[in-house]
């Protein structure tokens, strides 16, 4: 995998069936910041689909990829215009921009393990919930 693959992968977050094709049937997925885990490719698809179902606008921009065909890390920025509150903070109608990293492991050309880490403190500051 490489930077071009990472850009294609992150560009598919708005298309649940396309993003699903990147994952194995059995996965070890965790969004560490949200404390959310999934064990199937369909579960990961549904998790990411929930972002577009909330009525907000979400996009991700890849900044870097470090790794190879067995695994790597994707650095990204999440741009969001929120349609509802988030993490107990008033977020509706507000925009945030936060950095994060996805650490990935591959088998057979599919993602089999993923850990996402992103900067919740910056998001909460942008929402006015932290000083």
Backbone as XML, in Angstrom:
<?xml version="1.0"?>
<chain id="A" units="angstrom">
  <residue number="1" name="UNK">
    <atom name="N" x="0.848" y="-1.167" z="0.000"/>
    <atom name="CA" x="0.000" y="0.000" z="0.000"/>
    <atom name="C" x="0.899" y="1.237" z="0.000"/>
  </residue>
  <residue number="2" name="UNK">
    <atom name="N" x="0.347" y="2.340" z="-0.464"/>
    <atom name="CA" x="1.146" y="3.550" z="-0.612"/>
    <atom name="C" x="0.249" y="4.788" z="-0.471"/>
  </residue>
  <residue number="3" name="UNK">
    <atom name="N" x="0.825" y="5.961" z="-0.731"/>
    <atom name="CA" x="0.084" y="7.213" z="-0.575"/>
    <atom name="C" x="-1.131" y="7.270" z="-1.503"/>
  </residue>
  <residue number="4" name="UNK">
    <atom name="N" x="-0.982" y="6.816" z="-2.748"/>
    <atom name="CA" x="-2.122" y="6.827" z="-3.681"/>
    <atom name="C" x="-3.244" y="5.928" z="-3.156"/>
  </residue>
  <residue number="5" name="UNK">
    <atom name="N" x="-2.897" y="4.747" z="-2.632"/>
    <atom name="CA" x="-3.901" y="3.857" z="-2.058"/>
    <atom name="C" x="-4.597" y="4.541" z="-0.879"/>
  </residue>
  <residue number="6" name="UNK">
    <atom name="N" x="-3.818" y="5.195" z="-0.008"/>
    <atom name="CA" x="-4.381" y="5.852" z="1.177"/>
    <atom name="C" x="-5.367" y="6.945" z="0.773"/>
  </residue>
  <residue number="7" name="UNK">
    <atom name="N" x="-5.043" y="7.697" z="-0.259"/>
    <atom name="CA" x="-5.953" y="8.750" z="-0.723"/>
    <atom name="C" x="-7.237" y="8.155" z="-1.291"/>
  </residue>
  <residue number="8" name="UNK">
    <atom name="N" x="-7.120" y="7.045" z="-2.011"/>
    <atom name="CA" x="-8.309" y="6.369" z="-2.532"/>
    <atom name="C" x="-9.160" y="5.843" z="-1.375"/>
  </residue>
  <residue number="9" name="UNK">
    <atom name="N" x="-8.514" y="5.188" z="-0.418"/>
    <atom name="CA" x="-9.206" y="4.622" z="0.750"/>
    <atom name="C" x="-9.969" y="5.697" z="1.506"/>
  </residue>
  <residue number="10" name="UNK">
    <atom name="N" x="-9.313" y="6.794" z="1.835"/>
    <atom name="CA" x="-9.963" y="7.830" z="2.648"/>
    <atom name="C" x="-11.034" y="8.558" z="1.846"/>
  </residue>
  <residue number="11" name="UNK">
    <atom name="N" x="-10.873" y="8.598" z="0.532"/>
    <atom name="CA" x="-11.870" y="9.233" z="-0.318"/>
    <atom name="C" x="-13.171" y="8.451" z="-0.406"/>
  </residue>
  <residue number="12" name="UNK">
    <atom name="N" x="-13.146" y="7.194" z="0.042"/>
    <atom name="CA" x="-14.334" y="6.346" z="-0.035"/>
    <atom name="C" x="-15.169" y="6.340" z="1.246"/>
  </residue>
  <residue number="13" name="UNK">
    <atom name="N" x="-14.838" y="7.172" z="2.219"/>
    <atom name="CA" x="-15.602" y="7.177" z="3.459"/>
    <atom name="C" x="-17.041" y="7.615" z="3.261"/>
  </residue>
  <residue number="14" name="UNK">
    <atom name="N" x="-17.330" y="8.333" z="2.207"/>
    <atom name="CA" x="-18.707" y="8.723" z="1.925"/>
    <atom name="C" x="-19.468" y="7.685" z="1.118"/>
  </residue>
  <residue number="15" name="UNK">
    <atom name="N" x="-18.804" y="6.584" z="0.761"/>
    <atom name="CA" x="-19.423" y="5.533" z="-0.048"/>
    <atom name="C" x="-19.257" y="4.199" z="0.679"/>
  </residue>
  <residue number="16" name="UNK">
    <atom name="N" x="-20.225" y="3.846" z="1.545"/>
    <atom name="CA" x="-20.074" y="2.675" z="2.413"/>
    <atom name="C" x="-19.708" y="1.368" z="1.696"/>
  </residue>
  <residue number="17" name="UNK">
    <atom name="N" x="-20.286" y="1.091" z="0.549"/>
    <atom name="CA" x="-19.974" y="-0.164" z="-0.143"/>
    <atom name="C" x="-18.544" y="-0.161" z="-0.670"/>
  </residue>
  <residue number="18" name="UNK">
    <atom name="N" x="-18.080" y="0.992" z="-1.131"/>
    <atom name="CA" x="-16.699" y="1.073" z="-1.617"/>
    <atom name="C" x="-15.718" y="0.908" z="-0.466"/>
  </residue>
  <residue number="19" name="UNK">
    <atom name="N" x="-15.988" y="1.575" z="0.655"/>
    <atom name="CA" x="-15.072" y="1.456" z="1.790"/>
    <atom name="C" x="-15.069" y="0.023" z="2.300"/>
  </residue>
  <residue number="20" name="UNK">
    <atom name="N" x="-16.211" y="-0.642" z="2.240"/>
    <atom name="CA" x="-16.299" y="-2.034" z="2.702"/>
    <atom name="C" x="-15.354" y="-2.939" z="1.926"/>
  </residue>
  <residue number="21" name="UNK">
    <atom name="N" x="-15.164" y="-2.664" z="0.640"/>
    <atom name="CA" x="-14.309" y="-3.510" z="-0.198"/>
    <atom name="C" x="-12.846" y="-3.478" z="0.220"/>
  </residue>
  <residue number="22" name="UNK">
    <atom name="N" x="-12.463" y="-2.521" z="1.032"/>
    <atom name="CA" x="-11.070" y="-2.413" z="1.494"/>
    <atom name="C" x="-10.795" y="-3.300" z="2.713"/>
  </residue>
  <residue number="23" name="UNK">
    <atom name="N" x="-11.844" y="-3.828" z="3.342"/>
    <atom name="CA" x="-11.709" y="-4.568" z="4.601"/>
    <atom name="C" x="-11.977" y="-6.057" z="4.423"/>
  </residue>
  <residue number="24" name="UNK">
    <atom name="N" x="-11.244" y="-6.870" z="5.180"/>
    <atom name="CA" x="-11.507" y="-8.306" z="5.247"/>
    <atom name="C" x="-12.844" y="-8.528" z="5.957"/>
  </residue>
  <residue number="25" name="UNK">
    <atom name="N" x="-13.368" y="-9.739" z="5.842"/>
    <atom name="CA" x="-14.627" y="-10.054" z="6.529"/>
    <atom name="C" x="-14.461" y="-9.983" z="8.041"/>
  </residue>
  <residue number="26" name="UNK">
    <atom name="N" x="-13.334" y="-10.471" z="8.556"/>
    <atom name="CA" x="-13.033" y="-10.415" z="9.999"/>
    <atom name="C" x="-11.943" y="-9.378" z="10.199"/>
  </residue>
  <residue number="27" name="UNK">
    <atom name="N" x="-12.196" y="-8.407" z="11.053"/>
    <atom name="CA" x="-11.231" y="-7.344" z="11.315"/>
    <atom name="C" x="-11.116" y="-7.087" z="12.815"/>
  </residue>
  <residue number="28" name="UNK">
    <atom name="N" x="-10.063" y="-6.434" z="13.173"/>
    <atom name="CA" x="-9.863" y="-5.942" z="14.538"/>
    <atom name="C" x="-9.745" y="-4.424" z="14.407"/>
  </residue>
  <residue number="29" name="UNK">
    <atom name="N" x="-10.882" y="-3.746" z="14.539"/>
    <atom name="CA" x="-10.975" y="-2.300" z="14.335"/>
    <atom name="C" x="-11.288" y="-1.610" z="15.660"/>
  </residue>
  <residue number="30" name="UNK">
    <atom name="N" x="-10.589" y="-0.492" z="15.895"/>
    <atom name="CA" x="-10.919" y="0.320" z="17.063"/>
    <atom name="C" x="-10.669" y="1.792" z="16.765"/>
  </residue>
  <residue number="31" name="UNK">
    <atom name="N" x="-11.697" y="2.608" z="16.987"/>
    <atom name="CA" x="-11.515" y="4.056" z="17.053"/>
    <atom name="C" x="-11.241" y="4.325" z="18.523"/>
  </residue>
  <residue number="32" name="UNK">
    <atom name="N" x="-9.973" y="4.499" z="18.850"/>
    <atom name="CA" x="-9.548" y="4.597" z="20.249"/>
    <atom name="C" x="-10.175" y="5.804" z="20.929"/>
  </residue>
  <residue number="33" name="UNK">
    <atom name="N" x="-10.242" y="6.915" z="20.243"/>
    <atom name="CA" x="-10.776" y="8.141" z="20.838"/>
    <atom name="C" x="-12.245" y="7.986" z="21.206"/>
  </residue>
  <residue number="34" name="UNK">
    <atom name="N" x="-13.032" y="7.396" z="20.307"/>
    <atom name="CA" x="-14.446" y="7.160" z="20.593"/>
    <atom name="C" x="-14.663" y="5.936" z="21.485"/>
  </residue>
  <residue number="35" name="UNK">
    <atom name="N" x="-13.651" y="5.088" z="21.601"/>
    <atom name="CA" x="-13.821" y="3.853" z="22.353"/>
    <atom name="C" x="-14.748" y="2.883" z="21.641"/>
  </residue>
  <residue number="36" name="UNK">
    <atom name="N" x="-14.707" y="2.899" z="20.305"/>
    <atom name="CA" x="-15.610" y="2.081" z="19.489"/>
    <atom name="C" x="-14.826" y="0.960" z="18.821"/>
  </residue>
  <residue number="37" name="UNK">
    <atom name="N" x="-15.356" y="-0.273" z="18.909"/>
    <atom name="CA" x="-14.701" y="-1.444" z="18.312"/>
    <atom name="C" x="-15.641" y="-2.152" z="17.352"/>
  </residue>
  <residue number="38" name="UNK">
    <atom name="N" x="-15.057" y="-2.761" z="16.334"/>
    <atom name="CA" x="-15.786" y="-3.598" z="15.380"/>
    <atom name="C" x="-14.951" y="-4.842" z="15.090"/>
  </residue>
  <residue number="39" name="UNK">
    <atom name="N" x="-15.623" y="-5.938" z="14.729"/>
    <atom name="CA" x="-14.918" y="-7.181" z="14.420"/>
    <atom name="C" x="-15.212" y="-7.704" z="13.022"/>
  </residue>
  <residue number="40" name="UNK">
    <atom name="N" x="-16.053" y="-6.988" z="12.268"/>
    <atom name="CA" x="-16.372" y="-7.408" z="10.898"/>
    <atom name="C" x="-16.231" y="-6.227" z="9.940"/>
  </residue>
  <residue number="41" name="UNK">
    <atom name="N" x="-15.981" y="-6.553" z="8.683"/>
    <atom name="CA" x="-15.926" y="-5.517" z="7.660"/>
    <atom name="C" x="-17.246" y="-4.780" z="7.538"/>
  </residue>
  <residue number="42" name="UNK">
    <atom name="N" x="-18.362" y="-5.509" z="7.681"/>
    <atom name="CA" x="-19.679" y="-4.861" z="7.627"/>
    <atom name="C" x="-19.860" y="-3.909" z="8.805"/>
  </residue>
  <residue number="43" name="UNK">
    <atom name="N" x="-19.358" y="-4.273" z="9.972"/>
    <atom name="CA" x="-19.436" y="-3.388" z="11.141"/>
    <atom name="C" x="-18.667" y="-2.105" z="10.919"/>
  </residue>
  <residue number="44" name="UNK">
    <atom name="N" x="-17.485" y="-2.215" z="10.305"/>
    <atom name="CA" x="-16.690" y="-1.019" z="9.992"/>
    <atom name="C" x="-17.450" y="-0.148" z="9.004"/>
  </residue>
  <residue number="45" name="UNK">
    <atom name="N" x="-18.013" y="-0.771" z="7.977"/>
    <atom name="CA" x="-18.802" y="-0.028" z="6.985"/>
    <atom name="C" x="-19.928" y="0.744" z="7.673"/>
  </residue>
  <residue number="46" name="UNK">
    <atom name="N" x="-20.650" y="0.086" z="8.551"/>
    <atom name="CA" x="-21.773" y="0.729" z="9.247"/>
    <atom name="C" x="-21.303" y="1.853" z="10.160"/>
  </residue>
  <residue number="47" name="UNK">
    <atom name="N" x="-20.154" y="1.667" z="10.807"/>
    <atom name="CA" x="-19.605" y="2.718" z="11.664"/>
    <atom name="C" x="-19.327" y="3.967" z="10.846"/>
  </residue>
  <residue number="48" name="UNK">
    <atom name="N" x="-18.648" y="3.811" z="9.710"/>
    <atom name="CA" x="-18.338" y="4.972" z="8.889"/>
    <atom name="C" x="-19.588" y="5.553" z="8.230"/>
  </residue>
  <residue number="49" name="UNK">
    <atom name="N" x="-20.561" y="4.706" z="7.883"/>
    <atom name="CA" x="-21.808" y="5.198" z="7.293"/>
    <atom name="C" x="-22.564" y="6.077" z="8.271"/>
  </residue>
  <residue number="50" name="UNK">
    <atom name="N" x="-22.405" y="5.819" z="9.577"/>
    <atom name="CA" x="-23.129" y="6.609" z="10.575"/>
    <atom name="C" x="-22.726" y="8.081" z="10.542"/>
  </residue>
  <residue number="51" name="UNK">
    <atom name="N" x="-21.523" y="8.375" z="10.067"/>
    <atom name="CA" x="-21.100" y="9.774" z="9.968"/>
    <atom name="C" x="-21.937" y="10.524" z="8.945"/>
  </residue>
  <residue number="52" name="UNK">
    <atom name="N" x="-22.227" y="9.905" z="7.818"/>
    <atom name="CA" x="-23.028" y="10.593" z="6.800"/>
    <atom name="C" x="-24.509" y="10.565" z="7.140"/>
  </residue>
  <residue number="53" name="UNK">
    <atom name="N" x="-24.941" y="9.624" z="7.962"/>
    <atom name="CA" x="-26.349" y="9.526" z="8.326"/>
    <atom name="C" x="-26.760" y="10.582" z="9.346"/>
  </residue>
  <residue number="54" name="UNK">
    <atom name="N" x="-25.800" y="11.221" z="10.010"/>
    <atom name="CA" x="-26.158" y="12.216" z="11.020"/>
    <atom name="C" x="-26.536" y="13.562" z="10.407"/>
  </residue>
  <residue number="55" name="UNK">
    <atom name="N" x="-26.432" y="13.671" z="9.074"/>
    <atom name="CA" x="-26.805" y="14.907" z="8.398"/>
    <atom name="C" x="-25.697" y="15.933" z="8.320"/>
  </residue>
  <residue number="56" name="UNK">
    <atom name="N" x="-24.573" y="15.651" z="8.938"/>
    <atom name="CA" x="-23.436" y="16.560" z="8.873"/>
    <atom name="C" x="-22.640" y="16.361" z="7.601"/>
  </residue>
  <residue number="57" name="UNK">
    <atom name="N" x="-21.612" y="17.163" z="7.466"/>
    <atom name="CA" x="-20.714" y="17.053" z="6.319"/>
    <atom name="C" x="-19.344" y="16.679" z="6.854"/>
  </residue>
  <residue number="58" name="UNK">
    <atom name="N" x="-18.792" y="15.582" z="6.337"/>
    <atom name="CA" x="-17.513" y="15.079" z="6.812"/>
    <atom name="C" x="-16.613" y="14.781" z="5.625"/>
  </residue>
  <residue number="59" name="UNK">
    <atom name="N" x="-15.389" y="15.250" z="5.691"/>
    <atom name="CA" x="-14.410" y="14.881" z="4.671"/>
    <atom name="C" x="-13.062" y="14.668" z="5.354"/>
  </residue>
  <residue number="60" name="UNK">
    <atom name="N" x="-12.267" y="13.827" z="4.732"/>
    <atom name="CA" x="-10.950" y="13.494" z="5.251"/>
    <atom name="C" x="-9.923" y="13.756" z="4.159"/>
  </residue>
  <residue number="61" name="UNK">
    <atom name="N" x="-8.817" y="14.370" z="4.538"/>
    <atom name="CA" x="-7.721" y="14.638" z="3.615"/>
    <atom name="C" x="-6.492" y="13.891" z="4.115"/>
  </residue>
  <residue number="62" name="UNK">
    <atom name="N" x="-5.912" y="13.062" z="3.258"/>
    <atom name="CA" x="-4.687" y="12.347" z="3.613"/>
    <atom name="C" x="-3.509" y="13.302" z="3.523"/>
  </residue>
  <residue number="63" name="UNK">
    <atom name="N" x="-2.701" y="13.303" z="4.576"/>
    <atom name="CA" x="-1.493" y="14.120" z="4.592"/>
    <atom name="C" x="-0.229" y="13.310" z="4.353"/>
  </residue>
  <residue number="64" name="UNK">
    <atom name="N" x="-0.262" y="12.007" z="4.711"/>
    <atom name="CA" x="0.942" y="11.201" z="4.557"/>
    <atom name="C" x="0.603" y="9.728" z="4.732"/>
  </residue>
  <residue number="65" name="UNK">
    <atom name="N" x="1.421" y="8.873" z="4.144"/>
    <atom name="CA" x="1.359" y="7.434" z="4.369"/>
    <atom name="C" x="2.771" y="6.936" z="4.585"/>
  </residue>
  <residue number="66" name="UNK">
    <atom name="N" x="2.955" y="6.181" z="5.653"/>
    <atom name="CA" x="4.249" y="5.569" z="5.938"/>
    <atom name="C" x="3.996" y="4.083" z="6.109"/>
  </residue>
  <residue number="67" name="UNK">
    <atom name="N" x="4.664" y="3.259" z="5.330"/>
    <atom name="CA" x="4.483" y="1.825" z="5.464"/>
    <atom name="C" x="4.677" y="1.116" z="4.156"/>
  </residue>
  <residue number="68" name="UNK">
    <atom name="N" x="4.115" y="-0.080" z="4.090"/>
    <atom name="CA" x="4.255" y="-0.913" z="2.910"/>
    <atom name="C" x="3.091" y="-1.858" z="2.774"/>
  </residue>
  <residue number="69" name="UNK">
    <atom name="N" x="3.309" y="-3.003" z="2.092"/>
    <atom name="CA" x="2.204" y="-3.909" z="1.803"/>
    <atom name="C" x="1.677" y="-4.680" z="3.010"/>
  </residue>
  <residue number="70" name="UNK">
    <atom name="N" x="2.415" y="-4.730" z="4.108"/>
    <atom name="CA" x="1.954" y="-5.467" z="5.286"/>
    <atom name="C" x="1.296" y="-4.585" z="6.331"/>
  </residue>
  <residue number="71" name="UNK">
    <atom name="N" x="1.562" y="-3.283" z="6.266"/>
    <atom name="CA" x="0.964" y="-2.367" z="7.228"/>
    <atom name="C" x="1.568" y="-0.993" z="7.126"/>
  </residue>
  <residue number="72" name="UNK">
    <atom name="N" x="0.915" y="-0.051" z="7.804"/>
    <atom name="CA" x="1.421" y="1.306" z="7.772"/>
    <atom name="C" x="0.535" y="2.241" z="8.566"/>
  </residue>
  <residue number="73" name="UNK">
    <atom name="N" x="0.851" y="3.514" z="8.434"/>
    <atom name="CA" x="0.107" y="4.555" z="9.129"/>
    <atom name="C" x="-0.289" y="5.645" z="8.137"/>
  </residue>
  <residue number="74" name="UNK">
    <atom name="N" x="-1.540" y="6.064" z="8.231"/>
    <atom name="CA" x="-2.064" y="7.139" z="7.391"/>
    <atom name="C" x="-2.326" y="8.337" z="8.287"/>
  </residue>
  <residue number="75" name="UNK">
    <atom name="N" x="-1.678" y="9.455" z="7.988"/>
    <atom name="CA" x="-1.968" y="10.710" z="8.698"/>
    <atom name="C" x="-3.029" y="11.448" z="7.903"/>
  </residue>
  <residue number="76" name="UNK">
    <atom name="N" x="-4.074" y="11.937" z="8.599"/>
    <atom name="CA" x="-5.178" y="12.584" z="7.916"/>
    <atom name="C" x="-5.701" y="13.766" z="8.732"/>
  </residue>
  <residue number="77" name="UNK">
    <atom name="N" x="-6.496" y="14.590" z="8.066"/>
    <atom name="CA" x="-7.219" y="15.677" z="8.722"/>
    <atom name="C" x="-8.706" y="15.474" z="8.446"/>
  </residue>
  <residue number="78" name="UNK">
    <atom name="N" x="-9.494" y="15.552" z="9.508"/>
    <atom name="CA" x="-10.951" y="15.384" z="9.435"/>
    <atom name="C" x="-11.574" y="16.768" z="9.491"/>
  </residue>
  <residue number="79" name="UNK">
    <atom name="N" x="-12.300" y="17.123" z="8.432"/>
    <atom name="CA" x="-13.061" y="18.368" z="8.366"/>
    <atom name="C" x="-14.528" y="17.998" z="8.566"/>
  </residue>
  <residue number="80" name="UNK">
    <atom name="N" x="-15.173" y="18.651" z="9.524"/>
    <atom name="CA" x="-16.566" y="18.311" z="9.803"/>
    <atom name="C" x="-17.402" y="19.571" z="10.017"/>
  </residue>
  <residue number="81" name="UNK">
    <atom name="N" x="-18.602" y="19.548" z="9.438"/>
    <atom name="CA" x="-19.648" y="20.507" z="9.778"/>
    <atom name="C" x="-20.709" y="19.663" z="10.456"/>
  </residue>
  <residue number="82" name="UNK">
    <atom name="N" x="-20.871" y="19.854" z="11.740"/>
    <atom name="CA" x="-21.678" y="18.960" z="12.569"/>
    <atom name="C" x="-23.168" y="19.292" z="12.500"/>
  </residue>
  <residue number="83" name="UNK">
    <atom name="N" x="-23.978" y="18.227" z="12.437"/>
    <atom name="CA" x="-25.428" y="18.369" z="12.426"/>
    <atom name="C" x="-26.029" y="18.043" z="13.785"/>
  </residue>
  <residue number="84" name="UNK">
    <atom name="N" x="-25.190" y="17.562" z="14.692"/>
    <atom name="CA" x="-25.671" y="17.213" z="16.026"/>
    <atom name="C" x="-24.529" y="17.381" z="17.022"/>
  </residue>
  <residue number="85" name="UNK">
    <atom name="N" x="-24.846" y="17.261" z="18.283"/>
    <atom name="CA" x="-23.824" y="17.377" z="19.317"/>
    <atom name="C" x="-22.856" y="16.203" z="19.235"/>
  </residue>
  <residue number="86" name="UNK">
    <atom name="N" x="-21.679" y="16.409" z="19.795"/>
    <atom name="CA" x="-20.635" y="15.383" z="19.720"/>
    <atom name="C" x="-19.879" y="15.324" z="21.029"/>
  </residue>
  <residue number="87" name="UNK">
    <atom name="N" x="-19.735" y="14.139" z="21.563"/>
    <atom name="CA" x="-18.959" y="13.906" z="22.772"/>
    <atom name="C" x="-19.415" y="14.803" z="23.930"/>
  </residue>
  <residue number="88" name="UNK">
    <atom name="N" x="-20.721" y="15.043" z="23.998"/>
    <atom name="CA" x="-21.274" y="15.854" z="25.065"/>
    <atom name="C" x="-21.118" y="17.355" z="24.866"/>
  </residue>
  <residue number="89" name="UNK">
    <atom name="N" x="-20.591" y="17.758" z="23.714"/>
    <atom name="CA" x="-20.388" y="19.184" z="23.437"/>
    <atom name="C" x="-21.404" y="19.663" z="22.403"/>
  </residue>
  <residue number="90" name="UNK">
    <atom name="N" x="-21.838" y="20.907" z="22.538"/>
    <atom name="CA" x="-22.733" y="21.524" z="21.560"/>
    <atom name="C" x="-21.958" y="21.702" z="20.258"/>
  </residue>
  <residue number="91" name="UNK">
    <atom name="N" x="-22.328" y="20.938" z="19.241"/>
    <atom name="CA" x="-21.579" y="20.957" z="17.989"/>
    <atom name="C" x="-22.435" y="21.315" z="16.780"/>
  </residue>
  <residue number="92" name="UNK">
    <atom name="N" x="-23.754" y="21.235" z="16.915"/>
    <atom name="CA" x="-24.640" y="21.440" z="15.771"/>
    <atom name="C" x="-24.355" y="22.780" z="15.088"/>
  </residue>
  <residue number="93" name="UNK">
    <atom name="N" x="-24.097" y="22.707" z="13.759"/>
    <atom name="CA" x="-23.838" y="23.897" z="12.969"/>
    <atom name="C" x="-22.407" y="24.401" z="13.041"/>
  </residue>
  <residue number="94" name="UNK">
    <atom name="N" x="-21.591" y="23.800" z="13.876"/>
    <atom name="CA" x="-20.199" y="24.243" z="14.021"/>
    <atom name="C" x="-19.281" y="23.403" z="13.146"/>
  </residue>
  <residue number="95" name="UNK">
    <atom name="N" x="-18.141" y="24.002" z="12.798"/>
    <atom name="CA" x="-17.150" y="23.309" z="11.993"/>
    <atom name="C" x="-15.907" y="23.039" z="12.824"/>
  </residue>
  <residue number="96" name="UNK">
    <atom name="N" x="-15.310" y="21.875" z="12.578"/>
    <atom name="CA" x="-14.062" y="21.514" z="13.239"/>
    <atom name="C" x="-13.101" y="20.914" z="12.216"/>
  </residue>
  <residue number="97" name="UNK">
    <atom name="N" x="-11.824" y="20.998" z="12.547"/>
    <atom name="CA" x="-10.756" y="20.445" z="11.717"/>
    <atom name="C" x="-9.739" y="19.835" z="12.671"/>
  </residue>
  <residue number="98" name="UNK">
    <atom name="N" x="-9.600" y="18.521" z="12.629"/>
    <atom name="CA" x="-8.680" y="17.857" z="13.552"/>
    <atom name="C" x="-7.807" y="16.847" z="12.815"/>
  </residue>
  <residue number="99" name="UNK">
    <atom name="N" x="-6.632" y="16.620" z="13.367"/>
    <atom name="CA" x="-5.693" y="15.658" z="12.805"/>
    <atom name="C" x="-5.835" y="14.309" z="13.470"/>
  </residue>
  <residue number="100" name="UNK">
    <atom name="N" x="-5.512" y="13.270" z="12.709"/>
    <atom name="CA" x="-5.550" y="11.923" z="13.237"/>
    <atom name="C" x="-4.635" y="10.997" z="12.471"/>
  </residue>
  <residue number="101" name="UNK">
    <atom name="N" x="-4.541" y="9.775" z="12.978"/>
    <atom name="CA" x="-3.715" y="8.740" z="12.365"/>
    <atom name="C" x="-4.478" y="7.419" z="12.406"/>
  </residue>
  <residue number="102" name="UNK">
    <atom name="N" x="-4.448" y="6.690" z="11.312"/>
    <atom name="CA" x="-4.956" y="5.329" z="11.261"/>
    <atom name="C" x="-3.762" y="4.402" z="11.086"/>
  </residue>
  <residue number="103" name="UNK">
    <atom name="N" x="-3.607" y="3.476" z="12.019"/>
    <atom name="CA" x="-2.557" y="2.470" z="11.941"/>
    <atom name="C" x="-3.206" y="1.206" z="11.397"/>
  </residue>
  <residue number="104" name="UNK">
    <atom name="N" x="-2.668" y="0.693" z="10.292"/>
    <atom name="CA" x="-3.303" y="-0.395" z="9.551"/>
    <atom name="C" x="-2.384" y="-1.602" z="9.409"/>
  </residue>
  <residue number="105" name="UNK">
    <atom name="N" x="-2.999" y="-2.777" z="9.388"/>
    <atom name="CA" x="-2.294" y="-4.012" z="9.028"/>
    <atom name="C" x="-3.122" y="-4.695" z="7.946"/>
  </residue>
  <residue number="106" name="UNK">
    <atom name="N" x="-2.424" y="-5.240" z="6.930"/>
    <atom name="CA" x="-3.078" y="-5.841" z="5.778"/>
    <atom name="C" x="-2.782" y="-7.334" z="5.682"/>
  </residue>
  <residue number="107" name="UNK">
    <atom name="N" x="-3.706" y="-8.056" z="5.102"/>
    <atom name="CA" x="-3.506" y="-9.453" z="4.722"/>
    <atom name="C" x="-4.336" y="-9.695" z="3.465"/>
  </residue>
  <residue number="108" name="UNK">
    <atom name="N" x="-3.721" y="-10.280" z="2.466"/>
    <atom name="CA" x="-4.445" y="-10.542" z="1.220"/>
    <atom name="C" x="-4.979" y="-9.297" z="0.555"/>
  </residue>
  <residue number="109" name="UNK">
    <atom name="N" x="-4.287" y="-8.169" z="0.730"/>
    <atom name="CA" x="-4.710" y="-6.917" z="0.110"/>
    <atom name="C" x="-5.869" y="-6.221" z="0.802"/>
  </residue>
  <residue number="110" name="UNK">
    <atom name="N" x="-6.278" y="-6.716" z="1.959"/>
    <atom name="CA" x="-7.404" y="-6.132" z="2.706"/>
    <atom name="C" x="-6.933" y="-5.681" z="4.083"/>
  </residue>
  <residue number="111" name="UNK">
    <atom name="N" x="-7.627" y="-4.703" z="4.644"/>
    <atom name="CA" x="-7.342" y="-4.261" z="6.006"/>
    <atom name="C" x="-7.886" y="-5.323" z="6.959"/>
  </residue>
  <residue number="112" name="UNK">
    <atom name="N" x="-7.020" y="-5.803" z="7.861"/>
    <atom name="CA" x="-7.455" y="-6.780" z="8.862"/>
    <atom name="C" x="-7.348" y="-6.216" z="10.274"/>
  </residue>
  <residue number="113" name="UNK">
    <atom name="N" x="-6.618" y="-5.119" z="10.405"/>
    <atom name="CA" x="-6.498" y="-4.486" z="11.725"/>
    <atom name="C" x="-6.348" y="-2.982" z="11.527"/>
  </residue>
  <residue number="114" name="UNK">
    <atom name="N" x="-7.047" y="-2.212" z="12.373"/>
    <atom name="CA" x="-6.987" y="-0.750" z="12.279"/>
    <atom name="C" x="-7.183" y="-0.144" z="13.651"/>
  </residue>
  <residue number="115" name="UNK">
    <atom name="N" x="-6.349" y="0.832" z="13.960"/>
    <atom name="CA" x="-6.498" y="1.648" z="15.161"/>
    <atom name="C" x="-6.505" y="3.104" z="14.708"/>
  </residue>
  <residue number="116" name="UNK">
    <atom name="N" x="-7.550" y="3.830" z="15.064"/>
    <atom name="CA" x="-7.639" y="5.253" z="14.745"/>
    <atom name="C" x="-7.420" y="6.065" z="16.007"/>
  </residue>
  <residue number="117" name="UNK">
    <atom name="N" x="-6.561" y="7.062" z="15.895"/>
    <atom name="CA" x="-6.270" y="7.993" z="16.979"/>
    <atom name="C" x="-6.455" y="9.392" z="16.414"/>
  </residue>
  <residue number="118" name="UNK">
    <atom name="N" x="-7.242" y="10.210" z="17.081"/>
    <atom name="CA" x="-7.430" y="11.588" z="16.611"/>
    <atom name="C" x="-7.532" y="12.526" z="17.803"/>
  </residue>
  <residue number="119" name="UNK">
    <atom name="N" x="-7.375" y="13.811" z="17.516"/>
    <atom name="CA" x="-7.175" y="14.842" z="18.526"/>
    <atom name="C" x="-8.505" y="15.403" z="19.036"/>
  </residue>
  <residue number="120" name="UNK">
    <atom name="N" x="-9.095" y="14.712" z="20.001"/>
    <atom name="CA" x="-10.377" y="15.145" z="20.565"/>
    <atom name="C" x="-10.252" y="16.466" z="21.314"/>
  </residue>
  <residue number="121" name="UNK">
    <atom name="N" x="-9.115" y="16.723" z="21.956"/>
    <atom name="CA" x="-8.949" y="17.977" z="22.707"/>
    <atom name="C" x="-9.057" y="19.178" z="21.772"/>
  </residue>
  <residue number="122" name="UNK">
    <atom name="N" x="-8.425" y="19.108" z="20.610"/>
    <atom name="CA" x="-8.528" y="20.207" z="19.647"/>
    <atom name="C" x="-9.968" y="20.378" z="19.182"/>
  </residue>
  <residue number="123" name="UNK">
    <atom name="N" x="-10.654" y="19.268" z="18.921"/>
    <atom name="CA" x="-12.051" y="19.361" z="18.497"/>
    <atom name="C" x="-12.896" y="20.027" z="19.582"/>
  </residue>
  <residue number="124" name="UNK">
    <atom name="N" x="-12.733" y="19.600" z="20.806"/>
    <atom name="CA" x="-13.511" y="20.162" z="21.900"/>
    <atom name="C" x="-13.181" y="21.645" z="22.120"/>
  </residue>
  <residue number="125" name="UNK">
    <atom name="N" x="-11.942" y="22.042" z="21.899"/>
    <atom name="CA" x="-11.592" y="23.480" z="21.968"/>
    <atom name="C" x="-12.320" y="24.250" z="20.865"/>
  </residue>
  <residue number="126" name="UNK">
    <atom name="N" x="-12.310" y="23.690" z="19.662"/>
    <atom name="CA" x="-12.979" y="24.362" z="18.546"/>
    <atom name="C" x="-14.487" y="24.479" z="18.765"/>
  </residue>
  <residue number="127" name="UNK">
    <atom name="N" x="-15.049" y="23.539" z="19.513"/>
    <atom name="CA" x="-16.479" y="23.582" z="19.832"/>
    <atom name="C" x="-16.783" y="24.458" z="21.038"/>
  </residue>
  <residue number="128" name="UNK">
    <atom name="N" x="-15.740" y="24.962" z="21.698"/>
    <atom name="CA" x="-15.933" y="25.810" z="22.874"/>
    <atom name="C" x="-16.150" y="25.044" z="24.155"/>
  </residue>
  <residue number="129" name="UNK">
    <atom name="N" x="-15.936" y="23.736" z="24.147"/>
    <atom name="CA" x="-16.156" y="22.917" z="25.343"/>
    <atom name="C" x="-14.920" y="22.839" z="26.227"/>
  </residue>
  <residue number="130" name="UNK">
    <atom name="N" x="-13.749" y="23.175" z="25.700"/>
    <atom name="CA" x="-12.494" y="23.225" z="26.463"/>
    <atom name="C" x="-11.820" y="24.560" z="26.196"/>
  </residue>
  <residue number="131" name="UNK">
    <atom name="N" x="-11.080" y="24.998" z="27.187"/>
    <atom name="CA" x="-10.324" y="26.264" z="26.997"/>
    <atom name="C" x="-8.882" y="25.969" z="26.745"/>
  </residue>
</chain>
